[in-house]
Amino acid sequence: MVRGPEGTRADLLYMLSRTISNHPTAGADIAKEIGNVLLDLLTASQHPMDVRCKVFAIVSPPESAELRKKFLEFCHQVLKEKRTKFGDESAPLPEAVRWLLQYLPADSKDLAEVMDIACQHGCISSEAVQSRQAELRGPAVAAALRGLKEMKSVEGPRNQHLSILEQFATPAEKSALGEVIEALPPETPIRETIDLYMAGLAALPEADQAAAWESLGQLVERAPSHIQPRLLETLVGMEGDRVAHLMTWAADSKNAETRLAAFSHCAAQVQIHPGTRTQTLLKGLKDPAEANQMAALIGLSQHPDLDAVPSIIASLNSAFADVRKQARESLDEIKKHFEAQAEWQRWYDETKKTLKR
């Protein structure tokens, strides 16, 4: 059998092993002997790699320390060659990663390489890390961070990087994702990474919050145009002087999407001083971007101010049809608001006079 053509060798070995392991009358001794033959073939470097990979798909690590060492050496070879697929059924890379993570000692110099390759190919499992969390948590998080830094597009194991970080990274490690976020190309999971970063920041001890927020502010100001708005979107509606400071800065940004976050925040955050809100939203009415004018009009509808009415009337002549429509609706809402307010005031005055009689 092992002298036949390479393809035939692999198929015959695979079929033989499957037949014996599934046959109800196959004795344990026969199965053990076949297993030893397969392990001998697997660990013998003179045989073609394709044949050995086919065998690898159906064997388990041997109990013998010497054979297990050879078995793990083969796993290393699979990783080194990054062999992801052979034939229609065997995919040796994930299995090689699984066995290496299970048996490699925590101080092994090969562990970081195994983690990196596993992350690159999306075949590191949370279960493997969980089973040896004390030993593997650090290397797994480091590999996931490196994987995110090297990410070029949405293709690839992006969700696995984030999953590993979400499950195993500490708040401090998550809040240190700023450098990674800043370097992410457009076609990558920017918002998901930012969400993880913000979750880490929120979970930091109170003593570390000030420094973390200062770092966030610096990140927002220097972030590229495809990152900056996504960062600010996560802050829309949040309370606090730190957020207010960032949104004040954002309202004057050269980036239209960044300004949109500031105008949306003004509409969503109820604790902003009314005068400050109106002035910011009026700035939005003069914004060249249609989306920003719309956000400003919606905000002025939700927080009526008579001082804003002349500017809203001017928006009835906007070049954008949707803006003109929204301006009419906003004026109607503001009119209803103040008419209702006046009606309640008349009722109050009349009731007060009646009670004094």
N, C-alpha and C positions, 0 to 999 in steps of 0.2 A: 504494500500500500504506500509506504513512504518513499518508494522508488519511482512511483508514477509521476505524471505531469503535475506541476504545482497546483493548478486549479482542482484537479481530481483529488489530490492529497487532502486539501482543505475540506472538500465536500465529504469525502469518505470518513475522515476523522470526526467531522461534525455529526454526520448521520449515525456513526457507530456509537458515539457517546450518548446521543439522544435516545437511541434505541435501547441501550443498556439501562440508562437512568429511568426510562419510562416503563420498561418491561416488568410486569408484576412478579415474574419468576426469576429474575436476575438476582444472583446471590451477592452478598456484600463483598465476598472475596473477589469475585469477578469484577465488580464495579471498582473496587480498590485498585486492582491490578491495571485496569484500563485507565483509571485516574493517574496512576504512576507513569504509564506510557505517555499519556498526554502531557504531564508535567515535564517529563524528560524531553519531549519534543519542543515544548514551549521554551524551556530554559537552554536549549542547545542552539548556539548562535549560528551554526552552519546551515540551519534550515531557513528557507525564505521567510521574510517578515510577514508576508501575506498569510502564509500557512500558520505561522505562530499566532497571529492575531485572531485567526478563525478559531484556533484552539482556546485562546485566552477568553473568548466570549462564554465558554462553557466550563471553566475550571475555577476552583476556589484556592485561596492561599494554602499551601501545604503546612502541616504541623511541624515538620522538620525545620530547625533553624537554618540549616545550610541551604535547603531547597527554597525556603521562604526568602532568604537573601537573594537568591537567583531570580525568584519570582518578582521581587520588588525592583531588581535591576532591569528586568524586562519592562516593568511599569514605567521606570525612568526613561527607557528607550522610546516607549510609546509617546511620552510627554515631549521628549527631545525632538521627535519627528512630527509632533502635533498631528498624529494620525487620528482623524475624526470619523472615518468611515471606510469599511471594507465590505464589499459585496452588498447584499440587501438586508442582512440581519445583524451584523456585528458592528458596533461602534466602540472601539476599545478605549478612547480617551477618557470618557466619563468613568468607566470601570477602573482604569489605571489611577485616576485621581482619588476615587473612593478608597481603594486599597492603600494607597500611599498615605492619605490622611488618617487612616485607621491605624497604620503600623509605624509610621515615621516617628521617631522621638522628637519631643518639642524643641530640643536644642540642635536638631539636624540643620546643617547648612543648606540643605536642599529644600527646606520647607517653604521659604519665601518664593523660590522658583515654581514650586508646585502650585502654590496659591495664585501666583500671577498667571500662569498658563490656564489654570482652572477658571479664573475670572475672565480671561480673554475669550475663552470658548464657552462660557456660560455653563460649566459643568461642576461647579462647587455647590454642594448642597448644605442647606442650613442644618440638616440633621447631622451631617458629619461634624460640623463645627460644634453643634450643641452637645454631641456625645463627649467631646473633649474640650469644653468651653474654656476651662482654666488655661489650657495649653495653646489652643488654636484661635481664641478670640482675637488676640493682638495681631498675629500674622494675617488672619482673614480680613480684618478691618483695614490694615495697611494695604493689602492687595486690592481690595475694593476701591480704596481711595486712588491708588495708582491707576486702576482701570478707568475710573471716571476722568482722571486727568488726561488720559490718552485717548478718550472717546472722540471720534471724528464725525459720527452721524448717528441717526436713530437705529441703524442696523447694529446687531450685536447684543450681548447679554446685559444691556443697561439696567433692566429691571432687577437682575440678580445682584449687581453692585449695590443698588439702593436697598434691596431686601436685606443683604448682609449688614449694611450700615444701620438700617432701621432696627434690626434685631439685636445687634451686638455692640454698636458704637456707644460710647458714653456721651452725655450731654456736651462735655467739653470737646470731644472729637467731632460731634455733629456741628457744633458752633464754630469749628475751625474750617468748615467747608468753603469759606469765602474765597480763598485762593482758587479752589477747584471751580466754583461757580463762575468766577470772573473769566476763566479760560475756556468755558464750554462753548463750542461752536453753535450756530443757530439751530441745526437739525439734531438736537440732543434733548434729553429730558430735563430742561432747565427748570420748569415750574416744580417738578417732583423733587429735584435736588434742593431748590430753595425752601420748599416746605419742610424738608428734613433739617435743613440749616436753622430755620426759624423755630422748629420744635426743640432743637438742642439749646438754642438761645433762651427760650422760655423756661427750660428746665434747669438752667444754671442756678446756683445758689445766689441769694440776693447780693452778697459781697462781690460777685463777679459780673453782675448785670451792667453796671455803668461802663466798664471797659468793653464789654461785648457790644453794647449799643453804640459806643463810639466807633468801634471797628465796623459795625453795620453802616453807620453814616458815611464813613470813609469809602466803604465798598460801593455804596449807592452812587456817590459822587464820581468815582473813577470807573465805574462799570461801563462796558461798551453798550451801544445803543440797543442791541437785542436783549440785553440782560437787565438794564436799569429799570425799564417799566415793569418787568416781571417782579423785581424785588419790591417796588413800591406798591404793586397791586396787593401783595400780601399784608400790607399795612393799612389799606383802606378801611376806615371805620374804627380803627383802634384808638384808644384814648392815650393821653400822656403828652408831656411837653416834648419828649424826644421825637415822637411821631409828628407832632405839629411843626417842629423845626424843619424836619425833612420835607414835609409837604409844602411849607412856605418856600423852601428852596426849589422844589420840583415845579411849582407854578410858573417859575421864570426860566425853566430849562429850554434848551434849543430842540429837544426831542419832543415831538407832538404827543407820543404815547406816555411819556413821563408827565407832561402837563395834564393829560387826561386823568392820570391817577390822582393828581392833586385836586382837580375839580370834582372827581367822583368822591374823594374823601370829604370834601366840604359838604357835599349833599348827604353823605351817610353819617357823619359824626355830629351828634346833637349838641355836644358840649362846646363847640366852637363859639366864640363871641359873635353875636349877630352882625355887628359892624364888620368884623374881619371876614366873616363868611360872605357877606354881600359884596365886599370889595374884591374878594378873590373870584367869585362867580362872575362879576361884571368883567373881570379880566378875561374870563373864559368866553364871554360873549364876543369879545374882540379878537379872539384867537382865529387864525386862518383855517384851522382844521375843522371840518364839519362835525366830527364826533365830539370835539371839545365844546363847540357851541351848543350842541344838543345836551351834553352833560350839564353845562351851566344853566340852561333853561329849565331842565328837570329839577335841578337843585333849587332854583329860584321859585319854582312852583311849590316845592315841598317846604320851603322856608320863606314865605312871602315878605316882601319889604317894599313899601311904596316908593322908596328912593330908586328902586331898580326898574320901575315901570317905564320911564322914558327910554332907557336902553333896550328894554324888551320890545317896545313899540318900533324902535329903529330896526330890530331884527325881522320885522314884518317885510322888510325890503331885501332880505338876505338873498344871495345868489343860489342858496340851497333850498330846494322845495321842502324838504323835511324840516329844515330849521324854521321856515316860514309857518308851516303847519304847527310845529311845537310852540312857536311864539304865540300864536293865537290861543292854543290850549292853555299855555301858561298864564296869559292875561286873563282868560276866563276863570282859572283857578284862583288867581290873586283877587280878582273882582269879587268872586263868591266869598272868599275868606274875609275880606274887609266889610262887605255888605252884612255878612253874618255877625261879624264883630260889632258893627254899628247897631244892628238890630238888638243884639244882647245888651248893648249899652243903653239904648232907648228903654228897653224893658226894665233894666235896673233903675234908671232915673225915675221912670213913672211909678214903679213899685215903691221906691224910697219916698216919693212925694205922698203917695197914698197912705203909707204907714205913719207919716208924720201928722196927718190930719186928725 
